[in-house]
Amino acid sequence: MEKCKVLFDSLEWQDAMPGARFKIFSDGKKQMRLLEFTSEFVEPHWCEKGHIGFVLNGELEIDFDGQIVSYNQGAGIFIPTGALTKHKARSITPSVQLFLVENV
C-alpha cells in the first residue's frame, strides 16, 4: 500500500525561523515532522504544544520553565500538552534533527 508510505526525501524543507527548518506530512489530524535546529535557533516563546518523538542525531536541551533536560541522539521525547510542561528547545550541537508525531 504505497499510499501508506511517506518519503521524506521527496518533501521540501520549509523554513520556520532562523536556525529552524522542517519537512512535514499531515493527514489533517496527525502529522509527522522532520525538524532540524541549528545552534543559531532561539525559540522566541514558550511552547505548550505536546510532542512525541525521537532525536535522530545531535543533541538538544529543553528548558521546562527553569528545569533543563538534555536529549542525546537516540533519546525519546514525550511532552504532554499544557502550561505545566511549557518548554523551549535549543541545539547544543551545531545541529540536531528530530522526528516528531503530533496532533494537528
N, C-alpha and C positions, 0 to 999 in steps of 0.2 A: 504494500500500500504506500506508494510514493507520496501521496498527499499527507502522510503522517511523518514525513522526513523533512527536517529543516537543515538547509545547507548554509551555514553562517558565512562561508567563503563567498557565496553569491550575493550577500547583503552588503549594502553600502554603509560605511562608517558615517555616523551623524555626530556633529559637534554639539555638546551640551553647554559647555562654557570653557574658558581657558584651562587646559590641562585635563579635560574630561571628554571622552567620546564613547559612543555605544553603537551596537547593532541590535536590532530588536525584531522579534517575531511575535505577533499577537493574534489571537482569535477573537478579541473583543471582551473576553472575560479573564483570561490568563495571558501572561506574556513571559517569554524567555528573552533575557537581555545579556549580551556580552558587553561588559563595561570595562573601560580602561581609564585609569587615573595616572597622571604623571605627578612628580613632586611639585610641579607648578600649580596643581589644583588646590583651591581653597574653597571649601564649602561655605557659602555666604549665610545660610540659615540652618537652624536645627531641623532635621528631618524627623517626622513622626510616622512615616510610612513603614510598613512591615517588609522585611526582606528575608528570603530563604535562598541560600546559595553556597558557593564554593570558591575558594581562592585558587585560580588556575596557576598563576605564577606571580612572583613578587611578594611584597609584604605591606600590610597596611595597619594603621591604628584607627580604632573607632573610639571617639570621645563620647561617653554616655553621661553628659552633664557633669563632667569632672572626673569620672572614673574611666581611665584609659585601658582598653583591651587591645592586645596585639593579635593579628591573624597572619600566620605564615602560609606559604604555599601548601596546599592540601587541607587547610582548615575549612570547616563548615561554618556558615553564618546562619543564625536563626534569630531574627529580631522581630518580636511581635509589634503590631501596630499600636500606636498610642503615645501620649505625652510622657508616660513613665519610662519609656525606652527611647526618648528623643536622642538623636545622635548626629555626629559629624564625622566624616571619614577623611583620612589623608594617607597618601602613599609615603612610606618611609624608605622605599627603594626608588630608583629612577622611574619605574613604572610598576603598576600592579594590574592584573587582569582578573576579573570576577565573572562568574556565571551565576545569574540570578533568575529565579522563578517568582513572579509577583502577580498579585491581583491587579486588574486594570481599573 
